[in-house]
Amino acid sequence: MTEGQTDGTEAGTERLARLLNEAFGADQVVRVDPERLHPAITHEPTRAFLTGTGLMRRAGLLRLTPDPEGGARQVSDLFPDDAEEAEDTKEFVVLGRFVAEERNEHAEQVEDDEHDSYEEYIVLDGRTGRIHALDDPSDSRLLASGLHSFTLFALALEWLRTGREIFEEPAGRYGSEAVAESTETLLGLMRDHDPALLGTEYEDMEVSPFWRLSFLLSPLTRIAAPGGQDGLALALPEGLLEKGYGADAVVRFADEDLPSALTHEPTRAFLRDTGLVRECVWVSLDDGPLRTLAEHHAAKRDDETYGAPAPGAEGLIRIGYLVEDIDLVIDGATGRVRGWFIPDARLQSVNADVSTLAFTQWLIARVRAFDREHGITDDYPNLAATTTAVLAAVDPVARSGDDGDIWQYWPEVFPDEAGGGLYA
């Protein structure tokens, strides 16, 4: 296969079309009738791809509409009042957009032509076949050299998620070696099929870091096996937090430092043997001995900002606090990690348990390390959404909760670019 395009054979086109059908479902792959192709698409390999191979409707953060009911739009249609700024991009054809992973299905289905409703568009240069990411008419970034690499990369992430095709053999394996192997497989695809995306610039064009950050972060779900019989969600590799933060940053609690209200034995064992990171951007832990939330509030009775203690505070163990005036607590009976939102007097799940809280701390460290080396915060909105998706893959509670509340802590704080928590 040549850079950014198919291998030019009928067999190659048919194979990729079949892979799309298998990965996403035939009803989720759109093949455009040649008569409905936008006239601005003059690049013949691209025309053949759209009509023959097709594009998936959705994959991860990508939402694609290559054949919308009202006809394809151009950038000039999205930004009618910015003709001067859109001089270089006005004829680009809109293929779709990025969407934050935490958005609900109803919000995704609402059609809205106002460009400020979206974070970033996915657009096609119909003359060259190149794909660009665009959030401003004067600022586009190369997303892929062509539809082949664009589609192949989306397929690869879906295969990683489902353990199929090139990830069938390593499926079910966990640990640092599994993460490294999967990462190298993904980056190898980029080197082989679209090396222009490996850098930050190509032929005087800025390159979007979207695929790089996706390929670096997505394999992190392979670091820890499901907990199984040990009673926690994840079985973290030994020394994981120390590798991310250093041995001095990890705090453990002796049995005598844990209150008797903490009856969930797997949680007690984790806090004693594995521990958590003392300071991690949004998380700050207390020194032992730990107290129940009721005891903590009693000690703060002169502070009117604390208000009434949480319901069942005698059974909640305070382990520290989260940014935004939130007591970080553990349900002593179940091990669920919750937050007592002091200003709102609201108790809400934060993580499934201490193992996934530790994973969250490790994930933050990896994101910041990747940013130091690869500058992935240059695409902060999609980085935050991808970070949320990685966390949700191992801890659905962190994104969806179990309390019937649509607001969750991590999906809200990760996108806060002004706070800069994911920056190196």
C-alpha positions as CSV (number, residue, x, y, z in Angstrom):
1,M,0.0,0.0,0.0
2,T,1.3,3.5,-0.9
3,E,1.3,6.3,1.6
4,G,-2.2,7.4,2.5
5,Q,-4.0,5.4,-0.2
6,T,-5.1,1.9,-1.1
7,D,-2.8,-0.5,-2.9
8,G,-4.7,0.3,-6.1
9,T,-6.0,-3.2,-6.7
10,E,-9.6,-4.4,-6.7
11,A,-8.6,-7.1,-4.1
12,G,-7.1,-4.5,-1.8
13,T,-10.3,-2.4,-2.0
14,E,-12.5,-5.3,-1.4
15,R,-10.5,-6.5,1.6
16,L,-10.5,-3.2,3.4
17,A,-14.3,-2.9,2.7
18,R,-14.8,-6.3,4.2
19,L,-12.7,-5.4,7.3
20,L,-14.8,-2.3,7.8
21,N,-18.0,-4.3,7.6
22,E,-16.6,-6.9,10.1
23,A,-15.3,-4.3,12.6
24,F,-18.2,-1.8,12.6
25,G,-21.1,-3.6,11.0
26,A,-22.2,-3.4,7.4
27,D,-25.0,-1.0,8.3
28,Q,-22.5,1.4,9.9
29,V,-20.3,1.7,6.8
30,V,-21.4,4.4,4.2
31,R,-20.5,4.0,0.6
32,V,-21.4,7.1,-1.4
33,D,-23.3,6.9,-4.7
34,P,-20.9,8.5,-7.3
35,E,-23.6,10.9,-8.4
36,R,-23.7,12.3,-4.8
37,L,-20.0,13.0,-4.5
38,H,-19.3,16.6,-3.9
39,P,-17.9,18.2,-7.1
40,A,-15.0,19.6,-5.1
41,I,-13.7,16.0,-4.7
42,T,-11.7,15.6,-7.9
43,H,-8.9,13.3,-6.5
44,E,-9.7,10.0,-8.3
45,P,-8.3,7.6,-5.6
46,T,-10.4,9.4,-3.0
47,R,-13.5,9.3,-5.1
48,A,-13.0,5.5,-5.6
49,F,-12.5,5.1,-1.9
50,L,-15.7,6.9,-0.9
51,T,-17.8,5.0,-3.4
52,G,-16.1,1.6,-3.1
53,T,-14.4,1.0,0.3
54,G,-16.6,3.4,2.3
55,L,-16.3,5.1,5.7
56,M,-17.6,4.0,9.1
57,R,-20.1,6.2,10.7
58,R,-18.4,6.3,14.0
59,A,-15.2,5.0,15.6
60,G,-14.0,6.2,19.0
61,L,-14.1,10.0,18.9
62,L,-14.8,10.2,15.2
63,R,-18.3,10.8,13.9
64,L,-18.5,10.7,10.1
65,T,-21.2,11.7,7.7
66,P,-19.7,11.3,4.2
67,D,-23.2,11.3,2.6
68,P,-25.5,13.6,4.6
69,E,-29.1,13.9,3.6
70,G,-28.8,17.5,2.6
71,G,-25.6,17.0,0.6
72,A,-22.0,17.4,1.7
73,R,-21.0,20.8,3.0
74,Q,-17.8,22.7,2.6
75,V,-15.8,24.8,5.1
76,S,-17.2,27.9,3.5
77,D,-20.7,26.7,4.5
78,L,-19.6,26.3,8.1
79,F,-18.0,29.7,8.4
80,P,-20.0,32.0,6.0
81,D,-18.9,35.1,7.8
82,D,-15.2,34.2,7.7
83,A,-14.5,34.2,4.0
84,E,-11.1,35.9,4.3
85,E,-9.8,33.6,7.0
86,A,-11.1,30.5,5.1
87,E,-9.3,31.4,1.9
88,D,-7.1,28.3,2.0
89,T,-9.7,25.9,3.4
90,K,-13.1,27.1,2.1
91,E,-13.3,24.4,-0.6
92,F,-12.5,21.5,1.8
93,V,-15.4,19.1,2.1
94,V,-16.7,18.3,5.6
95,L,-16.6,14.5,6.4
96,G,-17.6,14.7,10.1
97,R,-16.3,15.9,13.4
98,F,-14.7,14.9,16.7
99,V,-17.0,14.4,19.6
100,A,-16.2,14.2,23.3
101,E,-16.5,10.6,24.5
102,E,-18.6,11.5,27.5
103,R,-21.4,13.1,25.4
104,N,-24.7,11.2,25.5
105,E,-26.3,9.6,22.6
106,H,-29.1,12.1,22.3
107,A,-26.7,15.0,22.1
108,E,-24.7,13.3,19.4
109,Q,-27.9,12.8,17.3
110,V,-29.0,16.4,17.5
111,E,-28.1,18.1,14.2
112,D,-26.7,21.6,14.6
113,D,-25.0,23.6,11.8
114,E,-23.5,26.2,14.1
115,H,-19.8,25.7,14.0
116,D,-19.3,26.7,17.6
117,S,-21.3,23.6,18.7
118,Y,-18.3,21.3,17.9
119,E,-14.8,21.1,19.1
120,E,-13.2,20.2,15.7
121,Y,-14.3,19.2,12.2
122,I,-12.8,16.5,10.0
123,V,-12.5,17.8,6.5
124,L,-11.2,16.6,3.1
125,D,-9.1,18.4,0.6
126,G,-10.8,17.2,-2.5
127,R,-7.9,18.0,-4.7
128,T,-5.2,16.1,-2.9
129,G,-7.2,13.6,-0.8
130,R,-5.6,14.7,2.4
131,I,-7.7,14.8,5.6
132,H,-7.4,17.7,8.0
133,A,-8.7,18.5,11.5
134,L,-10.2,22.0,11.6
135,D,-11.6,24.0,14.4
136,D,-11.0,27.4,12.9
137,P,-11.3,28.4,9.2
138,S,-7.7,29.7,9.1
139,D,-6.2,26.8,11.2
140,S,-6.3,23.3,9.8
141,R,-3.9,20.5,10.7
142,L,-3.0,17.4,8.7
143,L,-4.9,14.4,10.1
144,A,-4.1,11.8,7.5
145,S,-2.5,11.8,4.0
146,G,-5.5,10.0,2.6
147,L,-8.6,8.0,3.4
148,H,-6.7,4.7,3.5
149,S,-4.5,5.5,6.4
150,F,-7.3,7.4,8.2
151,T,-9.5,4.4,7.9
152,L,-6.8,1.9,8.8
153,F,-5.9,3.7,11.9
154,A,-9.5,3.8,13.1
155,L,-9.7,0.1,12.3
156,A,-6.6,-0.6,14.3
157,L,-7.9,1.1,17.4
158,E,-11.2,-0.9,17.1
159,W,-9.1,-4.1,16.8
160,L,-7.2,-3.2,19.9
161,R,-10.4,-2.6,21.8
162,T,-12.0,-5.9,20.7
163,G,-8.8,-8.0,20.5
164,R,-9.2,-8.9,16.9
165,E,-7.0,-9.1,13.7
166,I,-3.5,-7.8,14.5
167,F,-4.4,-7.8,18.2
168,E,-5.9,-11.2,18.4
169,E,-2.7,-12.9,19.6
170,P,-2.0,-10.5,22.5
171,A,-5.6,-10.3,23.6
172,G,-5.9,-11.4,27.2
173,R,-2.3,-10.5,28.0
174,Y,-1.6,-7.7,30.5
175,G,1.3,-5.8,31.9
176,S,4.0,-3.5,30.7
177,E,5.2,-5.8,27.9
178,A,1.7,-6.1,26.6
179,V,1.3,-2.3,26.6
180,A,4.7,-1.8,24.8
181,E,3.9,-4.5,22.2
182,S,0.5,-3.0,21.4
183,T,2.0,0.5,21.2
184,E,4.7,-0.5,18.9
185,T,2.2,-2.3,16.6
186,L,0.2,0.9,16.3
187,L,3.1,3.2,15.8
188,G,4.5,0.7,13.2
189,L,1.3,1.1,11.2
190,M,1.9,4.9,11.2
191,R,5.5,4.5,10.1
192,D,4.5,2.1,7.3
193,H,1.3,3.8,6.1
194,D,1.5,7.5,6.9
195,P,4.9,8.6,8.3
196,A,4.1,12.2,7.7
197,L,2.0,12.0,10.9
198,L,5.0,11.1,13.1
199,G,6.2,14.7,13.3
200,T,4.6,18.0,14.2
201,E,5.0,19.5,10.7
202,Y,4.9,18.1,7.1
203,E,5.4,20.2,4.0
204,D,4.8,23.4,5.9
205,M,1.6,22.0,7.3
206,E,1.0,21.5,11.1
207,V,0.3,17.9,11.9
208,S,-2.5,17.0,14.3
209,P,-1.3,14.9,17.2
210,F,-4.6,13.0,17.3
211,W,-3.4,9.6,16.0
212,R,-0.2,9.8,18.0
213,L,-2.0,10.5,21.3
214,S,-4.6,7.8,20.4
215,F,-1.8,5.2,19.7
216,L,0.1,6.1,22.9
217,L,-2.8,6.1,25.3
218,S,-5.2,3.4,24.0
219,P,-2.8,0.5,24.8
220,L,-2.7,1.6,28.5
221,T,-5.9,-0.4,29.1
222,R,-3.6,-3.5,28.9
223,I,-1.5,-2.6,31.9
224,A,-3.7,-4.4,34.5
225,A,-5.7,-7.6,34.4
226,P,-9.3,-7.7,35.8
227,G,-9.0,-8.3,39.5
228,G,-11.0,-11.4,39.7
229,Q,-10.8,-13.3,43.0
230,D,-9.0,-10.6,44.9
231,G,-12.1,-8.5,45.2
232,L,-11.0,-5.4,43.4
233,A,-11.6,-4.3,39.8
234,L,-7.9,-4.5,38.7
235,A,-4.8,-6.5,39.6
236,L,-2.2,-3.8,39.2
237,P,1.4,-4.9,38.4
238,E,3.7,-4.6,41.4
239,G,5.5,-1.3,41.6
240,L,3.3,0.4,39.0
241,L,2.9,3.6,40.9
242,E,6.5,3.8,42.0
243,K,7.5,3.7,38.3
244,G,5.2,6.6,37.5
245,Y,6.0,8.8,40.5
246,G,8.9,7.4,42.4
247,A,9.0,5.3,45.6
248,D,8.8,8.4,47.9
249,A,5.6,9.5,46.4
250,V,3.6,6.4,47.3
251,V,2.0,6.2,50.7
252,R,0.8,3.0,52.4
253,F,-1.2,2.6,55.6
254,A,-0.5,0.1,58.3
255,D,-3.5,-1.8,59.7
256,E,-3.5,0.3,62.9
257,D,-3.8,3.5,60.7
258,L,-7.0,2.2,59.2
259,P,-10.3,2.7,61.1
260,S,-12.4,-0.3,62.1
261,A,-15.2,1.0,59.9
262,L,-13.2,-0.1,56.9
263,T,-14.4,-3.7,56.8
264,H,-13.8,-4.3,53.1
265,E,-10.7,-6.5,53.4
266,P,-9.5,-6.2,49.8
267,T,-9.4,-2.4,50.2
268,R,-7.5,-2.7,53.5
269,A,-5.0,-5.0,51.9
270,F,-4.5,-2.6,49.0
271,L,-3.9,0.4,51.2
272,R,-1.5,-1.6,53.3
273,D,0.5,-3.4,50.5
274,T,0.2,-1.3,47.3
275,G,-0.8,2.2,48.5
276,L,-1.7,5.3,46.5
277,V,0.2,8.4,45.3
278,R,0.2,11.1,48.0
279,E,0.0,14.1,45.6
280,C,-1.4,13.7,42.1
281,V,-2.7,16.9,40.4
282,W,-6.3,16.6,41.6
283,V,-5.7,14.2,44.4
284,S,-4.2,14.9,47.8
285,L,-4.0,12.1,50.5
286,D,-4.2,12.5,54.2
287,D,-1.4,11.2,56.5
288,G,-2.4,8.3,58.7
289,P,-4.1,7.4,60.9
290,L,-7.2,7.8,58.7
291,R,-10.5,8.8,60.2
292,T,-14.1,8.4,59.2
293,L,-15.8,11.3,57.5
294,A,-17.9,11.8,60.6
295,E,-14.8,12.2,62.8
296,H,-13.2,14.5,60.2
297,H,-16.3,16.7,60.2
298,A,-16.5,16.7,64.0
299,A,-12.9,18.1,64.0
300,K,-14.0,20.8,61.6
301,R,-17.2,21.8,63.5
302,D,-16.0,25.4,63.8
303,D,-15.7,25.7,60.0
304,E,-19.1,26.7,58.7
305,T,-18.2,25.9,55.1
306,Y,-18.3,22.2,55.9
307,G,-22.0,22.1,56.7
308,A,-23.7,18.9,57.7
309,P,-21.8,15.6,57.3
310,A,-22.7,13.2,54.5
311,P,-25.3,10.6,55.2
312,G,-23.7,7.5,56.6
313,A,-20.5,9.4,57.4
314,E,-19.7,6.9,60.2
315,G,-19.1,4.3,57.5
316,L,-17.1,6.5,55.1
317,I,-13.3,6.7,55.5
318,R,-11.7,9.9,54.4
319,I,-8.5,9.3,52.6
320,G,-7.9,12.9,51.4
321,Y,-9.5,15.4,49.1
322,L,-10.0,16.3,45.5
323,V,-9.7,19.7,44.0
324,E,-12.9,21.7,44.2
325,D,-13.7,21.2,47.9
326,I,-14.4,17.5,47.7
327,D,-13.7,15.0,50.5
328,L,-12.3,11.8,49.0
329,V,-13.8,8.9,50.9
330,I,-14.0,5.1,50.7
331,D,-17.2,3.3,51.6
332,G,-16.0,1.1,54.4
333,A,-18.3,-1.8,53.6
334,T,-18.0,-2.0,49.8
335,G,-14.7,-0.3,49.0
336,R,-16.4,2.1,46.5
337,V,-14.4,5.4,46.2
338,R,-16.7,8.4,46.5
339,G,-16.5,12.1,46.8
340,W,-18.4,14.2,49.3
341,F,-19.0,17.4,47.4
342,I,-19.0,19.9,50.2
343,P,-20.6,23.0,48.5
344,D,-23.4,20.8,47.1
345,A,-23.8,18.5,50.0
346,R,-23.7,15.6,47.5
347,L,-22.1,12.1,47.8
348,Q,-21.1,10.6,44.5
349,S,-19.0,7.8,43.1
350,V,-15.5,8.8,41.8
351,N,-13.9,5.4,41.0
352,A,-15.0,1.8,41.4
353,D,-12.5,1.1,44.1
354,V,-8.9,1.9,45.2
355,S,-7.4,-0.2,42.4
356,T,-9.0,2.0,39.7
357,L,-8.2,5.2,41.6
358,A,-4.5,4.0,41.5
359,F,-4.9,3.3,37.8
360,T,-6.2,6.9,37.4
361,Q,-3.2,8.3,39.1
362,W,-0.9,6.2,36.9
363,L,-2.8,7.2,33.8
364,I,-2.3,10.9,34.6
365,A,1.4,10.3,35.0
366,R,1.6,8.5,31.7
367,V,-0.3,11.3,29.9
368,R,2.1,14.0,31.3
369,A,5.1,11.9,30.4
370,F,3.9,11.5,26.8
371,D,3.3,15.2,26.6
372,R,6.9,15.9,27.6
373,E,8.1,13.7,24.7
374,H,5.4,14.1,22.1
375,G,3.5,17.4,22.8
376,I,0.1,15.7,22.8
377,T,-1.5,18.5,24.7
378,D,-1.5,20.4,21.4
379,D,-4.8,18.7,20.9
380,Y,-6.1,19.1,24.4
381,P,-9.8,18.5,23.9
382,N,-9.3,15.2,22.2
383,L,-6.5,14.3,24.6
384,A,-8.9,14.8,27.5
385,A,-11.7,12.8,25.8
386,T,-9.2,10.0,25.0
387,T,-8.0,9.9,28.6
388,T,-11.5,9.6,29.8
389,A,-12.2,6.8,27.4
390,V,-9.1,4.9,28.5
391,L,-10.2,5.3,32.1
392,A,-13.7,4.2,31.3
393,A,-12.5,1.1,29.6
394,V,-11.2,-0.3,32.9
395,D,-13.5,1.6,35.2
396,P,-17.0,2.4,33.8
397,V,-18.0,3.9,37.2
398,A,-15.5,6.7,36.7
399,R,-17.4,7.9,33.6
400,S,-21.0,6.8,34.2
401,G,-21.2,6.5,38.0
402,D,-23.7,4.3,39.7
403,D,-25.8,7.0,41.4
404,G,-28.0,8.2,38.5
405,D,-26.1,11.5,38.2
406,I,-24.9,12.6,34.8
407,W,-22.0,14.6,36.3
408,Q,-18.9,12.7,37.0
409,Y,-15.6,13.9,38.4
410,W,-12.9,12.7,36.0
411,P,-14.8,13.5,32.8
412,E,-15.2,17.0,34.1
413,V,-11.7,17.8,35.3
414,F,-9.7,16.2,32.5
415,P,-11.0,18.7,29.8
416,D,-10.2,21.7,32.0
417,E,-7.4,23.1,29.9
418,A,-7.2,26.3,31.9
419,G,-6.4,24.1,34.9
420,G,-3.8,22.3,32.9
421,G,-3.8,19.1,34.8
422,L,-2.8,17.0,31.8
423,Y,0.1,19.3,30.8
424,A,3.6,18.0,31.5
